[in-house]
């Protein structure tokens, strides 16, 4: 099977699963992305060759953190202290584990939570931001705008891209592709405004623009991470597309950016 066909088939399944989880029921979204968060953190730890204890605790903490922001969290007095307990346990455990670089272990654990677990958990906050019926369309727009941004950047960059953005991080990204991604993402935002009029056109366009900018930066951040540790793909979970971090790299910065924007817009 050619790489193009493989990428097309796996990408179709990937898109279908995400769209179905967002639109079908809040529980389907919560369960799927709780697992995504845990597996992405696990992948991060494996790439850094962390020991099993730290990998398990980082992944478990990511799952608990996700539900701190979930509609299922009707008992915050239990969920939030549990997360804090896990964090404290990881930090204190380094006193007794006799590891050669305990500060590195602390840093890697906290980085896994700040860079992966917390941004993905914020999607739950977006889902239930004031109105969950509107929130789920904003979450859907988050993914659709990321995908259209990537598509536009690739197409335009491949056709007319000449000026490199940050070649030491990602040699293939160009400024022309960046503009193409903006245009495609804004078009997706405009289409959402036609079908979901709860927000004004300018608000949808602002959301789309924010996703495009933040998503591109998130993609570059993951590229920098992979280049630093010397790997091409973070994993092989989606054939032809890479690992968990490869699939959701743009989301890791786009989700917090959209959350901040919604907070500003009120």
Beta strands, then each sheet from edge to edge (+ up, - down):
end
